[in-house]
């Protein structure tokens, strides 16, 4: 692993720590202020390796909006999509 990868992983780890904190704070005060992108990213990073449909169902969003947000997260490289080794039709996120 290169030093760039280590820095990137540390950055992502810090980012996810902040998202968890904000999600907890949001839940405690009962006022939603996080963007849906943050909610989806946190959902994926807390339970990595699940199929796309799992996260879409858990998010409670319509497939159109979920896929739009997922496209943005994939483009920014905050989320990685892989093909399931047992079923090539399934896409796993991490």
N, C-alpha and C positions, 0 to 999 in steps of 0.2 A: 504494500500500500504506500502510495506517495505521500509526501507531506501535504500536498494540496488536498488529497482525499481525507486526511486526518483533520485538517482545518475545516473542510466542508462538513464532515460528520459531527465535529464539535459544534459548529454553527447550527446545524439542524437540531442537535440535541438541546442546545440552549433555546432555540426557537420553540421546540415542542414543550419544553418546561414552562415557558411563558404562556403558551396556549392552554396548557393544563391549569395553570394558575388563573388565567382569565375565565376559563370555563367554570371553575369552582366558584370564583367570585361572582360571576354572572348568576349561577345557580343560587348562591346564598342571598343575594339581594333581590332576586326575582325579576330582574330587568334585563332582557336580551340586548346586548350591544355588540356581540361578535358578528362578523360577517359570516355568511354561509360557507365561504371558502375555508375559513378557519375551523368551522365545525366539521366539515368533511375531512380536512387534512388531519385533524386530531382523531377523528373516528378511524381513519385508515392507519395512522401511526400507532394508535393504541392497540389495535388488533390486526397486525400486518399478515399478509398471505391469504386473505379471503378473496372470493370472487367479486367482481364488480357489482353484481346483483345483490349480494349480501349487504354491501355498504349503502347501496341505493335504498334498499328496503329499510335499513336501520336509520338512515337519515330522515326518512319521512318526506322526501322531496319527490317531485314529479321526475320522470326519467329525462325529460327535456332539460330541466335546470340542473339536475345532477350531472348529466353528461357534459353540459357547458362548463360547469365548475371543474369537473374531472379533466376536461381538455386543457383548461388553464393551469391546473396543478401539474399535469404531465409536461406541458410546454415549459414551465418554469423549473422542471426537474426536481420538484419537491416530492413527487410521487413517481414510483417506477411500476410499469406494467409488464408482467411476464406471462407467458403461456403456461397453462397447467401441464405438468408432465404426464398426467393420466388422461386428460381430455383436452385436445388441442383447440376445442371451441371455447373453453373457459379462459378468461383472463384474470390473473391474480394481481392484486395491488399490494405494494409495500412502500 
